[in-house]
């Protein structure tokens, strides 16, 4: 069983502190580095990695340790040092805990988890091998010719640097990634979409059904080198039904809701271009404040800065840039941003989700103004707004959550201009679109029913899409 341990410290663990922590395993342990020195490893006498330690990360954003670990960190800024014990080595978990405790003591902080969590076993079978950590992939626990399996025994599975690297490595090898967790774990929204493509999936251990898919509820078994759905006892070739786990169906209504905004902007490539302005504008319009922090992994460690985001995207071009952006603990919000350089210019694909409690009203009335701001100042191409019954803290539970319902769709001014005739203005919907911006070149805001208890709004949305496409 692998185990993640984390030291949260007021001072940066310097090389001597790191070495002292690594050697807490005993004088028979060896130290080496991988990833251009970004990962240090504690090895046994035969060179087998026991514990892999990532370079310390300076966190300048409030609320990340509470959101991802349920832990109370030192005041910001503080240092987050993450270690991972290697699968298949009996003493690795104990050494990882000793390392984190030693770092916390020497650099003035605390270790997480305070005590070892319960182990989580993965089915072993023929064709399975322990992932070769000397090949510089410390996050993968089990490797087959179909999937890479990652075991995460954490309160929240976040898009950590470890997991991001595992996803990238699996994709390069044309493998799926399957994340195995205990029943009480949730996902960060940043991870959910990355596990939506077969055979990648979230595998939840369950006392009644063994394993099930945390996003669909399908009961799973380890078969043919990966976790895959089982067929129902009465399934046939014409009706290959899959049973749904009982735990997945245990839904509690809390009254929490989420407002989800997905939009795309296309900017002319220009040396003066600053990215992130559209996201900051709509975040301010909907919450009254800018984002709190951002990063290329979780925990987000940098204070929000469109200029820094732009510099990073420019450095990485023509390769795409992915980032995660978070709000304050008082108003939970999380966005993922993907930046691409294309023939059309510089494209930003943004998905923003904001959480509201049962006594809080989502700012639906602010949506037309926010859309107009994006359309007139930030080269908006399209935007979809949804409302769904889901947790205020944005964590994704291994339980059924109803789909969102569309509140509005927005078509950017350039897309409206390119529509033949009056197609964009004359639609089959009962309400006409609302023009945004200059009369000579407006964007169009299409209001939709948006009742979370009524999914018929998707029928209106599909009718609108077919109409706009000329179908």
C-alpha positions as CSV (number, residue, x, y, z in Angstrom):
1,X,0.0,0.0,0.0
2,X,1.3,3.5,-0.9
3,X,0.8,6.5,1.3
4,X,1.1,10.2,0.8
5,X,2.4,12.3,3.7
6,X,2.8,16.1,3.8
7,X,4.8,18.5,5.9
8,X,3.4,22.0,6.3
9,X,6.1,24.3,7.7
10,X,6.7,27.9,8.3
11,X,10.3,27.7,7.1
12,X,11.5,26.2,3.8
13,X,13.2,22.8,4.5
14,X,16.7,23.6,3.3
15,X,18.9,20.8,1.8
16,X,20.4,19.9,5.2
17,X,16.9,19.6,6.7
18,X,15.7,17.5,3.8
19,X,18.8,15.3,4.0
20,X,18.3,14.9,7.8
21,X,14.7,13.9,7.2
22,X,15.5,11.5,4.5
23,X,18.2,9.8,6.6
24,X,15.8,9.4,9.4
25,X,15.2,6.0,7.8
26,X,18.5,4.9,9.0
27,X,22.1,4.9,7.8
28,X,21.5,2.0,5.5
29,X,19.2,4.1,3.3
30,X,20.6,5.8,0.1
31,X,19.5,9.1,-1.4
32,X,19.2,10.0,-5.1
33,X,17.4,12.5,-7.3
34,X,15.2,12.3,-10.4
35,X,13.3,14.8,-12.5
36,X,16.2,17.2,-12.9
37,X,16.5,17.3,-9.1
38,X,12.9,18.1,-8.5
39,X,12.3,14.8,-6.7
40,X,14.5,13.3,-4.0
41,X,14.2,9.6,-3.2
42,X,15.2,7.5,-0.3
43,X,16.3,4.0,-1.4
44,X,17.2,0.7,0.2
45,X,20.6,-0.9,-0.1
46,X,19.5,-2.5,-3.4
47,X,18.5,0.8,-4.9
48,X,14.8,0.3,-4.7
49,X,13.0,3.6,-4.0
50,X,11.2,3.6,-0.7
51,X,10.0,7.3,-0.4
52,X,9.9,10.0,-3.1
53,X,9.9,13.6,-2.0
54,X,8.9,16.5,-4.2
55,X,10.6,19.9,-3.9
56,X,9.0,22.1,-1.3
57,X,6.2,24.4,-2.6
58,X,5.7,27.9,-1.2
59,X,1.9,28.3,-0.7
60,X,0.7,31.9,-0.7
61,X,-3.1,31.2,-0.9
62,X,-5.4,31.0,2.1
63,X,-7.5,27.9,2.5
64,X,-5.7,25.3,0.4
65,X,-4.6,23.0,3.2
66,X,-8.1,23.2,4.7
67,X,-9.8,22.5,1.3
68,X,-7.6,19.6,0.3
69,X,-6.5,18.0,3.6
70,X,-8.9,19.3,6.3
71,X,-5.7,20.4,8.1
72,X,-4.8,23.7,9.8
73,X,-1.6,25.0,8.3
74,X,0.7,27.7,9.5
75,X,-0.2,31.3,8.4
76,X,0.5,32.0,4.7
77,X,3.0,31.9,3.2
78,X,4.0,28.4,4.3
79,X,5.9,25.5,2.7
80,X,4.2,22.4,1.5
81,X,6.5,19.4,1.1
82,X,4.9,16.2,-0.2
83,X,6.2,12.7,0.0
84,X,4.9,9.4,-1.4
85,X,5.7,5.9,-0.1
86,X,6.4,3.4,-2.8
87,X,4.2,0.3,-3.3
88,X,5.5,-3.2,-2.6
89,X,8.0,-2.2,0.1
90,X,6.9,-3.0,3.6
91,X,8.8,-0.2,5.5
92,X,8.1,2.6,3.0
93,X,4.9,3.9,4.7
94,X,6.6,4.1,8.1
95,X,9.6,5.9,6.6
96,X,7.4,8.4,4.8
97,X,5.7,9.3,8.1
98,X,9.0,9.6,9.9
99,X,10.3,11.9,7.2
100,X,7.3,14.2,7.4
101,X,7.5,14.3,11.2
102,X,11.2,15.1,11.1
103,X,10.7,17.9,8.5
104,X,7.9,19.4,10.6
105,X,10.0,19.4,13.7
106,X,13.1,20.9,12.0
107,X,11.3,23.5,10.0
108,X,8.6,24.5,12.5
109,X,5.3,23.1,11.3
110,X,3.0,20.0,11.3
111,X,2.7,16.7,9.4
112,X,-0.3,15.3,7.7
113,X,-1.9,12.9,8.4
114,X,-1.3,13.1,12.1
115,X,-1.4,9.3,12.2
116,X,-1.4,6.6,9.6
117,X,-4.7,6.1,7.7
118,X,-6.3,2.8,7.0
119,X,-4.7,0.8,4.2
120,X,-6.5,0.3,0.9
121,X,-5.7,-2.8,-1.1
122,X,-5.9,-3.2,-4.9
123,X,-6.8,-6.5,-6.5
124,X,-3.7,-8.3,-7.6
125,X,-3.8,-10.7,-10.5
126,X,-1.8,-12.1,-13.4
127,X,-0.5,-9.5,-15.7
128,X,0.0,-6.9,-13.0
129,X,3.3,-5.6,-11.9
130,X,4.4,-2.9,-9.4
131,X,5.1,0.3,-11.2
132,X,8.8,0.7,-11.8
133,X,9.5,3.8,-9.8
134,X,13.2,4.0,-10.9
135,X,11.6,5.0,-14.3
136,X,10.7,8.3,-12.5
137,X,7.0,7.9,-12.1
138,X,6.5,7.7,-8.3
139,X,2.7,8.3,-8.5
140,X,1.8,5.0,-10.2
141,X,1.2,2.0,-8.0
142,X,0.1,-0.7,-10.4
143,X,0.8,-0.9,-14.1
144,X,-0.7,-3.2,-16.8
145,X,-0.8,-3.0,-20.6
146,X,-4.1,-1.2,-20.4
147,X,-4.1,1.2,-17.4
148,X,-1.9,2.8,-14.8
149,X,-3.5,2.6,-11.3
150,X,-2.9,5.3,-8.6
151,X,-4.0,4.7,-5.0
152,X,-5.0,7.8,-3.1
153,X,-5.9,7.7,0.6
154,X,-6.5,11.4,1.0
155,X,-9.7,13.4,1.9
156,X,-9.7,15.0,-1.5
157,X,-8.0,13.7,-4.6
158,X,-6.6,16.9,-6.1
159,X,-4.7,17.6,-9.3
160,X,-1.3,17.5,-7.5
161,X,1.9,17.6,-9.4
162,X,2.2,13.8,-8.8
163,X,-1.2,13.1,-10.3
164,X,-0.8,15.5,-13.2
165,X,2.5,13.8,-14.1
166,X,0.8,10.4,-13.9
167,X,-2.0,11.5,-16.2
168,X,0.5,12.9,-18.7
169,X,2.7,9.7,-18.6
170,X,-0.3,7.4,-19.0
171,X,-1.6,9.4,-22.0
172,X,1.8,9.4,-23.6
173,X,1.8,5.6,-23.2
174,X,-1.8,5.4,-24.5
175,X,-3.0,4.0,-21.2
176,X,-6.0,4.9,-19.1
177,X,-5.5,6.2,-15.5
178,X,-7.6,4.6,-12.7
179,X,-7.6,6.3,-9.3
180,X,-8.5,4.1,-6.4
181,X,-9.8,5.6,-3.1
182,X,-11.6,4.7,0.1
183,X,-15.3,5.4,0.4
184,X,-15.0,8.7,2.2
185,X,-12.8,10.4,-0.4
186,X,-14.0,13.2,-2.7
187,X,-12.5,14.6,-5.9
188,X,-11.5,18.1,-6.7
189,X,-13.4,19.5,-9.7
190,X,-10.0,19.8,-11.4
191,X,-9.6,16.0,-11.4
192,X,-13.2,15.0,-12.4
193,X,-13.0,15.9,-16.1
194,X,-9.6,14.2,-16.4
195,X,-11.1,10.8,-15.5
196,X,-14.1,11.0,-17.8
197,X,-12.5,9.2,-20.8
198,X,-12.5,5.4,-21.0
199,X,-10.7,3.4,-19.6
200,X,-9.8,6.1,-17.0
201,X,-12.1,6.2,-14.0
202,X,-12.5,6.9,-10.3
203,X,-12.6,3.5,-8.5
204,X,-14.2,3.7,-5.0
205,X,-13.7,0.9,-2.5
206,X,-17.1,-0.2,-1.0
207,X,-18.0,-2.6,1.8
208,X,-21.1,-3.9,0.0
209,X,-20.3,-4.0,-3.7
210,X,-16.5,-4.2,-3.6
211,X,-15.6,-1.4,-6.0
212,X,-17.7,1.0,-8.0
213,X,-17.2,4.0,-10.3
214,X,-17.5,7.2,-8.2
215,X,-18.8,9.2,-11.2
216,X,-21.3,6.8,-12.7
217,X,-22.1,4.3,-9.8
218,X,-21.3,1.3,-12.0
219,X,-20.2,-1.7,-10.0
220,X,-16.6,-2.7,-11.0
221,X,-14.4,-5.7,-10.8
222,X,-10.7,-6.2,-11.7
223,X,-10.8,-8.0,-15.0
224,X,-8.5,-8.3,-18.0
225,X,-5.9,-5.9,-16.4
226,X,-8.1,-3.1,-15.3
227,X,-11.2,-2.1,-13.3
228,X,-14.3,-2.6,-15.6
229,X,-18.1,-2.7,-15.1
230,X,-19.7,-6.0,-14.3
231,X,-22.8,-7.3,-16.1
232,X,-26.0,-7.7,-14.2
233,X,-27.1,-11.2,-13.4
234,X,-30.0,-10.9,-15.8
235,X,-28.1,-9.0,-18.5
236,X,-28.3,-10.2,-22.1
237,X,-26.5,-9.3,-25.3
238,X,-29.3,-7.0,-26.2
239,X,-29.5,-5.5,-22.7
240,X,-26.0,-5.4,-21.2
241,X,-27.0,-3.6,-18.0
242,X,-24.5,-2.8,-15.3
243,X,-25.7,-2.8,-11.6
244,X,-25.3,0.5,-9.8
245,X,-23.7,0.4,-6.3
246,X,-26.1,1.0,-3.4
247,X,-23.7,3.5,-1.8
248,X,-23.8,5.6,-5.0
249,X,-27.6,5.9,-4.7
250,X,-27.6,7.1,-1.1
251,X,-28.3,10.8,-1.8
252,X,-28.9,13.4,0.9
253,X,-30.6,16.7,-0.1
254,X,-28.8,19.7,1.4
255,X,-30.1,22.6,-0.6
256,X,-26.6,23.4,-1.8
257,X,-26.2,24.6,-5.4
258,X,-23.4,25.3,-7.9
259,X,-23.3,27.9,-10.6
260,X,-21.2,26.7,-13.5
261,X,-20.0,28.9,-16.3
262,X,-18.1,27.5,-19.3
263,X,-16.8,30.0,-21.9
264,X,-14.3,30.3,-24.7
265,X,-12.5,33.5,-25.8
266,X,-10.3,34.0,-28.9
267,X,-7.8,36.8,-28.7
268,X,-5.7,38.2,-31.6
269,X,-2.0,37.2,-31.0
270,X,-0.3,40.3,-29.8
271,X,2.7,41.1,-27.7
272,X,0.5,43.3,-25.5
273,X,-2.0,40.5,-24.8
274,X,-2.7,39.8,-21.1
275,X,-4.6,36.5,-20.4
276,X,-6.9,35.8,-17.5
277,X,-8.8,39.1,-17.8
278,X,-12.0,37.5,-18.9
279,X,-11.9,35.1,-15.9
280,X,-11.2,37.9,-13.5
281,X,-13.9,40.0,-14.9
282,X,-16.7,37.4,-14.6
283,X,-15.4,36.3,-11.2
284,X,-15.7,39.9,-9.9
285,X,-19.1,40.3,-11.4
286,X,-20.4,37.1,-9.8
287,X,-18.6,37.3,-6.4
288,X,-17.6,40.9,-5.9
289,X,-13.9,40.0,-5.6
290,X,-11.1,38.7,-7.9
291,X,-9.8,35.1,-7.7
292,X,-7.5,34.4,-4.7
293,X,-4.9,32.2,-6.2
294,X,-3.7,30.1,-9.1
295,X,-1.2,27.4,-10.1
296,X,-0.4,24.6,-12.5
297,X,-1.4,22.0,-9.9
298,X,-3.1,21.7,-6.6
299,X,-2.6,23.1,-4.0
300,X,-2.6,26.4,-5.9
301,X,0.3,28.3,-4.5
302,X,0.5,31.7,-6.2
303,X,-1.6,34.8,-5.6
304,X,-3.8,35.6,-8.6
305,X,-1.9,37.4,-11.3
306,X,-3.0,37.6,-15.0
307,X,0.5,38.8,-15.9
308,X,2.2,35.8,-14.4
309,X,-0.4,33.5,-16.1
310,X,0.4,35.2,-19.4
311,X,4.1,34.9,-19.0
312,X,3.8,31.2,-18.3
313,X,1.6,30.6,-21.4
314,X,4.1,32.6,-23.5
315,X,7.0,30.5,-22.2
316,X,5.2,27.3,-23.0
317,X,3.8,28.3,-26.4
318,X,3.2,26.6,-28.8
319,X,2.5,23.9,-26.2
320,X,-0.9,24.4,-24.3
321,X,-1.0,25.7,-20.8
322,X,-3.3,24.3,-18.1
323,X,-4.0,26.1,-14.8
324,X,-6.3,25.9,-11.9
325,X,-7.7,29.1,-10.2
326,X,-9.4,29.2,-6.8
327,X,-11.4,31.7,-4.7
328,X,-11.5,32.5,-1.0
329,X,-12.8,30.1,1.7
330,X,-15.7,32.4,2.2
331,X,-16.9,32.1,-1.4
332,X,-15.8,28.7,-2.8
333,X,-14.9,28.9,-6.4
334,X,-12.7,27.0,-8.7
335,X,-11.9,27.4,-12.4
336,X,-9.7,25.4,-14.8
337,X,-8.1,27.3,-17.7
338,X,-6.6,25.8,-20.9
339,X,-4.7,28.2,-23.1
340,X,-3.9,27.2,-26.7
341,X,-2.1,29.0,-29.6
342,X,-4.1,28.3,-32.8
343,X,-4.5,29.7,-36.3
344,X,-7.4,31.8,-35.0
345,X,-5.2,33.4,-32.2
346,X,-4.8,32.7,-28.6
347,X,-7.8,30.7,-27.2
348,X,-8.8,30.4,-23.5
349,X,-11.2,27.6,-22.5
350,X,-12.5,28.3,-19.0
351,X,-14.8,26.3,-16.7
352,X,-15.7,28.2,-13.6
353,X,-17.8,26.8,-10.7
354,X,-19.0,28.7,-7.7
355,X,-20.7,27.1,-4.7
356,X,-23.8,28.4,-2.7
357,X,-25.4,27.2,0.5
358,X,-29.2,26.7,1.0
359,X,-29.5,30.2,2.4
360,X,-27.5,31.8,-0.5
361,X,-28.9,32.9,-3.8
362,X,-26.8,32.5,-6.9
363,X,-26.4,35.9,-8.7
364,X,-28.5,35.0,-11.7
365,X,-29.5,38.6,-12.3
366,X,-25.8,39.5,-12.8
367,X,-25.3,37.0,-15.7
368,X,-26.3,39.3,-18.6
369,X,-24.0,42.0,-17.4
370,X,-21.2,39.6,-16.9
371,X,-21.7,38.2,-20.4
372,X,-21.8,41.7,-21.9
373,X,-18.5,42.5,-20.2
374,X,-16.9,39.4,-21.8
375,X,-18.4,40.0,-25.2
376,X,-17.4,43.7,-25.4
377,X,-13.9,43.6,-23.8
378,X,-12.6,40.0,-23.9
379,X,-13.4,38.6,-27.4
380,X,-16.0,36.1,-26.1
381,X,-16.9,33.4,-28.6
382,X,-19.5,31.4,-26.7
383,X,-20.6,30.8,-23.1
384,X,-22.9,28.3,-21.4
385,X,-24.3,28.9,-17.8
386,X,-25.7,26.0,-15.7
387,X,-27.2,25.7,-12.3
388,X,-27.0,22.3,-10.5
389,X,-27.8,20.8,-7.1
390,X,-24.4,20.0,-5.7
391,X,-22.1,20.8,-2.8
392,X,-21.2,24.3,-1.8
393,X,-17.6,23.3,-1.1
394,X,-17.4,22.1,-4.8
395,X,-15.9,18.7,-3.7
396,X,-17.2,15.8,-5.9
397,X,-18.6,13.0,-3.8
398,X,-18.9,9.3,-4.8
399,X,-22.6,9.8,-4.9
400,X,-25.2,10.6,-7.5
401,X,-25.4,14.4,-8.2
402,X,-28.0,15.5,-10.6
403,X,-26.9,17.1,-13.9
404,X,-27.0,20.9,-14.2
405,X,-29.7,22.7,-16.1
406,X,-28.9,25.4,-18.6
407,X,-29.6,29.0,-17.5
408,X,-28.3,30.8,-20.5
409,X,-26.3,30.5,-23.7
410,X,-24.3,33.4,-25.2
411,X,-23.0,33.8,-28.7
412,X,-20.2,36.3,-29.3
413,X,-20.4,39.2,-31.6
414,X,-18.2,37.8,-34.3
415,X,-20.2,34.5,-34.3
416,X,-23.4,36.4,-34.6
417,X,-22.0,38.4,-37.5
418,X,-21.0,35.3,-39.4
419,X,-24.5,33.7,-39.0
420,X,-26.5,33.9,-42.3
421,X,-29.5,36.2,-42.4
422,X,-31.4,36.5,-39.1
423,X,-30.7,33.0,-37.9
424,X,-29.0,34.1,-34.7
425,X,-31.9,36.4,-33.8
426,X,-34.9,34.4,-34.9
427,X,-34.9,31.1,-32.9
428,X,-37.5,28.4,-32.0
429,X,-37.3,29.5,-28.3
430,X,-40.2,31.2,-26.6
431,X,-38.1,34.1,-25.5
432,X,-36.1,36.2,-28.0
433,X,-32.3,36.7,-27.4
434,X,-31.1,39.8,-25.6
435,X,-28.6,41.9,-27.5
436,X,-25.4,42.7,-25.7
437,X,-23.0,45.5,-26.6
438,X,-23.1,47.9,-29.6
439,X,-26.3,47.8,-31.7
440,X,-24.2,47.6,-34.8
441,X,-22.3,44.5,-33.7
442,X,-24.1,42.8,-30.8
443,X,-23.5,39.6,-29.0
444,X,-26.7,37.6,-28.2
445,X,-27.8,36.3,-24.8
446,X,-30.3,33.4,-25.0
447,X,-32.2,32.9,-21.6
448,X,-33.2,29.4,-20.8
449,X,-35.6,28.0,-18.1
450,X,-32.8,27.0,-15.6
451,X,-35.0,25.1,-13.1
452,X,-32.7,22.5,-11.4
453,X,-35.7,20.2,-10.8
454,X,-36.7,20.3,-14.5
455,X,-34.3,18.9,-17.2
456,X,-36.5,20.0,-20.0
457,X,-34.2,23.0,-20.4
458,X,-31.8,20.8,-22.2
459,X,-34.4,20.1,-24.9
460,X,-34.6,23.9,-25.4
461,X,-30.8,24.1,-25.5
462,X,-30.6,21.3,-28.1
463,X,-33.3,23.0,-30.3
464,X,-31.3,26.2,-30.1
465,X,-28.0,24.5,-31.1
466,X,-29.6,22.7,-34.0
467,X,-31.1,26.0,-35.2
468,X,-27.8,27.9,-34.9
469,X,-26.0,25.1,-36.8
470,X,-28.6,25.2,-39.5
471,X,-29.7,21.6,-38.9
